[in-house]
């Protein structure tokens, strides 16, 4: 437990746990969106923090960090990305297809059964990356659909994907966004905005309920690994990892990416195990 306490004390904004807690503070999340998009937002509403979207049992579920809607019904999904994961079987990075999948399931969740498609609200899928995915040095990479035959033509589907690059060196961003990048990268406080974030994290670390929540979460993950290893130890480490993955899948509360990371299995192997469990159900 001492190791967990130390781990909690050392958490930064890059931690999913802390990021979700900080962005659950309306004034911080709202200001971040306003500064990033250079717009004014009257108010935001939290639809759900860490919402699980899974339209069918046999489909692949995802766990979204923060989903908010503003006063104009524009929906925003904020995600912290620390690792630029690659599928070892295909040797391709997963982030582009992941963003596509996030958008698809978010749309399904936003559109009620029987509603016309034109009621889909504008959406922003925003990945805060601590790496430069495209290695071009941009602070921000913003994507919308355009016609290849005429790049001035934009498909007005009102869906936007943004990859923020905290290691960027050029582009047009506000002072507070640059300060936020510096804080994410190096824990440097240079503006009132990052001071608010830093103060919030300090407050969270003093909150015994938050500390207990983190330690229980980590303890559950540790138990899953230990129990899985115990079940598979007789047949070797590989089977121990598979046993752990099966237990975590059965719980239904872990994303496939988290399971793959904690069991050292490939994402493809975890997807295969989930499919097998669905077929046996």
Residue pairs with C-beta under 8 A, 6 or more apart in sequence:
1 215
4 214
4 215
4 218
4 219
5 211
5 215
7 218
8 205
8 211
8 214
8 215
9 205
11 17
11 18
11 201
11 205
11 214
12 18
12 187
12 201
13 19
13 22
13 80
13 183
13 184
13 187
13 197
13 201
14 80
14 82
14 130
14 184
15 80
16 65
16 80
17 214
17 217
18 201
18 204
19 65
19 80
19 128
20 49
20 50
20 65
20 66
21 200
21 204
21 210
22 28
22 197
22 200
22 201
22 204
23 29
23 32
23 49
23 65
23 66
23 78
24 46
24 49
24 66
25 200
26 44
26 46
27 196
28 193
28 196
28 197
28 200
29 44
29 66
29 68
29 78
30 41
30 43
30 44
31 176
31 193
32 78
32 177
32 180
33 39
33 41
33 44
33 68
33 70
33 76
34 40
34 41
35 174
35 176
35 177
35 180
35 193
36 126
36 140
36 162
36 164
36 173
36 174
36 177
37 124
38 174
41 70
41 71
42 70
42 71
43 70
43 71
44 68
44 69
44 70
44 71
44 76
45 68
45 69
45 70
46 66
46 67
46 68
47 67
47 68
47 69
47 75
48 64
48 67
49 65
49 66
49 67
50 63
50 64
50 65
50 66
51 63
51 64
51 67
51 109
52 61
52 62
52 63
52 64
52 253
53 61
53 62
53 64
53 105
53 106
53 108
53 109
54 60
54 61
54 62
54 105
55 105
55 108
55 109
57 278
57 281
58 275
58 278
60 101
60 256
60 271
60 274
61 255
61 256
62 101
62 102
62 105
62 255
63 255
64 77
64 79
64 102
64 106
65 77
65 78
65 79
65 80
66 76
66 77
66 78
66 79
67 75
67 76
67 77
67 78
67 106
68 75
68 76
68 78
69 75
69 76
69 121
70 76
72 122
73 121
73 122
74 121
74 122
74 123
74 124
75 106
75 110
75 121
75 122
75 123
75 124
76 123
76 124
76 126
77 102
77 106
77 123
77 124
77 125
77 126
78 126
78 128
79 102
79 125
79 126
79 127
79 128
80 128
81 95
81 127
81 128
81 129
81 130
81 131
82 130
83 131
84 93
84 95
84 129
84 131
84 133
85 93
85 94
85 95
85 257
85 267
86 92
86 93
86 94
87 93
87 94
87 266
87 267
87 268
88 266
89 266
89 268
93 133
94 267
95 127
95 129
95 133
95 163
99 125
99 127
99 161
99 163
102 125
103 123
103 125
103 159
103 161
106 123
106 125
107 120
107 123
107 159
110 120
110 121
110 123
111 117
111 119
111 120
120 158
121 158
122 158
122 159
122 160
123 158
123 159
123 160
124 160
124 161
124 162
125 159
125 160
125 161
125 162
126 161
126 162
126 164
127 161
127 162
127 163
127 164
128 164
128 166
128 184
129 163
129 164
129 165
129 166
130 166
130 167
130 184
130 185
131 165
131 167
132 138
132 165
132 167
132 168
133 141
133 163
133 165
134 141
134 163
134 165
137 165
137 168
137 169
137 170
138 165
138 168
138 170
138 171
139 164
139 165
139 168
139 169
139 170
139 171
139 172
139 173
139 177
139 178
139 181
140 162
140 163
140 164
140 165
140 168
140 171
140 173
141 162
141 163
141 165
142 160
142 161
142 162
143 160
143 161
143 162
143 163
144 154
144 155
144 159
144 160
145 154
145 155
145 157
145 159
146 153
146 154
146 155
147 153
147 154
147 155
164 181
166 181
166 184
166 185
167 181
167 185
168 181
173 181
175 191
176 191
176 193
176 194
179 190
179 191
179 193
179 194
180 193
180 194
180 197
182 188
182 190
182 194
183 189
183 190
183 194
183 197
183 198
187 198
188 194
189 195
189 198
204 210
205 211
221 262
224 244
224 247
224 248
224 251
224 262
225 244
225 262
225 263
227 243
227 244
227 247
228 240
228 241
228 242
228 243
228 244
228 245
228 246
228 247
228 248
228 263
229 237
229 240
229 241
229 243
229 244
230 240
231 240
231 243
231 244
231 247
232 238
232 239
232 240
232 241
232 242
232 243
232 244
233 240
241 263
241 264
241 265
242 263
242 265
242 269
242 273
244 262
244 263
245 259
245 260
245 263
245 265
245 269
245 270
245 273
246 273
246 277
248 254
248 258
248 259
248 262
248 263
249 259
249 270
249 273
249 274
249 277
250 277
256 267
256 270
256 271
256 274
257 267
259 265
259 270
260 266
260 267
260 269
260 270
263 270
265 273
